Amino acid sequence: MNDKRNLQAMQILLIEDNPGDIRLTREVLKDGKITNQLSVVTDGEEALFFLKKEGQHKDAVTPDLILLDLNLPKKDGREVLAEIKANPMLMLIPVIVLTTSDAELDVLNVYANHANCYITKPVNFDQFIKVIQSIENFWLTIVKLPNR
C-alpha cells in the first residue's frame, strides 16, 4: 500500500446529482476502512470548475479518485470524462463511472474516453452499499494510485 495513503486521507470526488445516492455513498465511505475526504459536486460544469480549481473551487484538493455519474445537469458525464482525460493535469486521476445506464453504447464510449471502470448502479439499497464497499476495497486498498 502507498505510504502516503497511511498518512493522509484519500481524496474522493463524487460527481452526482441524485441526493439519495450522494447520501448513501457518503455514509458507506464514512464507515469504511480507509480514511477519506469526500467532496461532492452535483453537475458537470461544477465538476470541471472543481477539478481545474476555478471560481469558488480555487482551493479544491486534487482528488485521488473520481466517481462520475453520466446523467448530469449542465454538462453530462460523458463530456466531463472526455475533458478530464484530455487534460494533462487531470488525465491520470482514475475515473470510475457509476451510473444507472447499462447501455452498451455508453459502456463503449466511456472506455473509448479512457474511463478506468464502468459500474451500473444497482437499484437495490443493499446492493448499492455493496458496490460502494467494493469500490473502496479495490480502489482504496488494493490498487496503487498515482501520488497527487
Secondary structure, DSSP 4 states (H G I P E B T S, - for coil): --HHHHHSPEEEEEE---HHHHHHHHHHHHTSSS-EEEEEE-SHHHHHHHHHT-GGGTTPPPPSEEEE-SS-SSS-HHHHHHHHHH-TTTTTS-EEEEES---HHHHHHHHHTT-SEEEEPPSSHHHHHHHHHHHIIIIIIISPPPP-
